Amino acid sequence: MLQRFCLWSVTLLLIAGGWLTSGSAAIAAPLPADLGRAVQAIENLDAMRSGLASTLEGSDAMPTGETFKQVCKPVGMRAKQLSQENGWQVKQIATKYRNPAHAPDNDQARTALNRFEANPDVMGFWDRETIDGQSGLRYYRRINVEASCLACHGAKGDRPDFVKAKYPDDKAFDFNVGDLRGMYAVFVPDEVKAAIETAVQ
């Protein structure tokens, strides 16, 4: 009962904050259980990213490939795990990407990035989309640059050697603290949402 109350509270807060919108028109929110799980999962993922990146603060050592395995790779692995466990599609997307797999994958994603760029106070919102022939809802959540991110995403010439070697077409540099780094995107197919709806009835 307490969990369901908390999830309803999340829903109401998001509606009040204007997060459940697509462009200028409101869209139907998914069930509280589905909404709350997706939002909380991404908040946990971002906290994980921020916590791991904070281990680089105060260090004079240049990040290496081993640093990447300890700091960045676990976030990508957790995103894949969330996808497999829930039937979602969880991605990190950016205009200035390092891994080509993180490039915007449709017009809605590009629009979402533009929206975050133009509105620094917007933290996240839902959009109705069709991906790979499946209709559903996609949750976008911004990622901001923190001081610890600059060890690998600061000035172009200051990037670690392993980044220059591994990502010759790298675009993820010249950031400053507070800049939009990119966003998380969680696609919840309607069929997954319907299964959850049946389970909670």
N, C-alpha and C positions, 0 to 999 in steps of 0.2 A: 504493500500500500504506500509506504514512504517513497519507494523508488518511483512508482507511478506518479505520485504527487510532484516529486522533483522534476520528472520529465515534462509534466504539464507546465510546471513553472518555467522551464527552459523554453517551451513553445511560446508561452505568453510573452516572455521577455524578448524573444526574437521577433515576434509579430509587432510588439510595441516599438522595438528598435528599428523596424523597417527591414529586417533581414530576409523576410519571406517575400521577396519581390523579384519580378523579372522585368527589367526595363522599368516602365512606368505602371505596369499592371500587376496586381497581386496575383499570386498563384496559390493553388490549394496546397496546404502543408501536409506532409506525410504524417502518419500516426505518431503520437508523442513518443512511443517506444522507439520507433525507427529514427525519428528526428534526434531524440536525445542521445541514442547510441552513436550515431554518426558524428554529431557535434562533439560529444565527449571524447570519442576516439581520436579525433583530430586535435583537440586541445591537449590530450595526453601525448600525441605524437609531436606536437610543437614544443611541449615542455621537455620532451626527451631530446629533441634537436638542440634546444637552447642550453640544456644542462650539459650535454656532451661538448658543445662548442665552447662552453665557459671554461673547460679544462685547458684551453689554449691561452687564456688570459694570463698576462704576466710572464709568459715564456719568451725567451729570446731565441729559442731554437727554431729553425726553419721547418715547417711541416713537411712530412715525407709521405710516401705511399702507405707506410704503416700508420701514420696519423689518420689518413683517410679511412683506413679499415676500422679504426677505433672510434672515430668521431662522426663521419658521414655515412658510411656503409650501413651501420645498424638502423638508421632512420629509413633508408630505402628497403631494407629487409623487413622492417616492421610494417611498412606500407603494403608490401606484398602479402604479408601474413594477414593483415586486416582484410584485404581483398579476398583471400582464400577462405577465411573463417566466416565471412558475412555475405559473400556473393556480391560484394561491391567492386567497383573499379577505383582504386586509390592511386593518385598520381601527384607528383610535384610538377608544376608548370611555370615557365618563366619566359619572358621575351629575351632577356639576356641570360641564356642558358649555357651550361658547360657541357652537359650530356645532351646530345641531339634528341634523345628520347623524351626530354623534358620541354621540347618546343611546344607551343600552342597547337592543339590537335583539331580545333574547329573554330568557326567564327565566334561562337559563344564564349569560348575560352579567351580569345583575343579581346572581346568586348569586356569580359570580366576583369582582365588585367588593366584595361584602360579605365574601367570604373574605379578600381583600387588606386590607380595612379592619380586620378583626378580627385578622389575623395579619401584622404588619409584616415578619416575617422571611421570609415566603413571597414569592419573587421570580417564580415562574412555574409553570404546570402545564398538562397536556393534559386535554381533556374530549371525550368522544364526543358528537357532535351531528348534527342534521339541519337544514340551512339551505337554504331555497328548493327543497325537495324532494330535496336531495342529502345523503347521509350521509357522514360523514367525521370527522376529528379537528380540534379547535380548540385552538390554543396561546394561553394568556393570559400576559402579562408585565406586571408592574406598572410604573407611571411615578410617581416621587416628585417632589415640588416641590423645586427648588433655589433658591438665593438669587436667581439671575438671572431666574427665572420671575416673581418678585414685581413686576417692572417693569410687567407687564400683568395679573398675577393676584393682586395684593395687595389692599389695602382697596378696597371698592367705589367710594368717592369719588375714589380716586387712579388709576382706570383712564384710559388715554389717550383722548383725545377721539374718535379714529377708531373705537375699540372701542365706545364708547357709541353712536355714530351707526350703525355697521354691524350691531351685535348688540343690538337693543333688548330681547331676551329673554335676555340673557346671564346665566348662572348661575356662570361660572368666576371667582369672585373670593373675597376674604377667606381666602386660603390662607396658611399659614405654612410655613417651610422644614421638610421632612420629611413633610409631609402627603401623602396619596395623591392625586395629580392625576388619575389614571385608569389606563388599561391599553392595551396593544396586543393585538389579537386577530387570529390568523392561522388561517383555516380552510383545511384541506387535504382536498379531496374524496377519497373512497375511489378514484375512478377515476383521479385524478392519482397517488395513492400506488401503485396497481396498475401504472400505466405505468412508474413509477420502479423498482418491484420487478422488472418484466420486463427493464428496461434493464440492471440491475446483475447479473442472473443469468448 
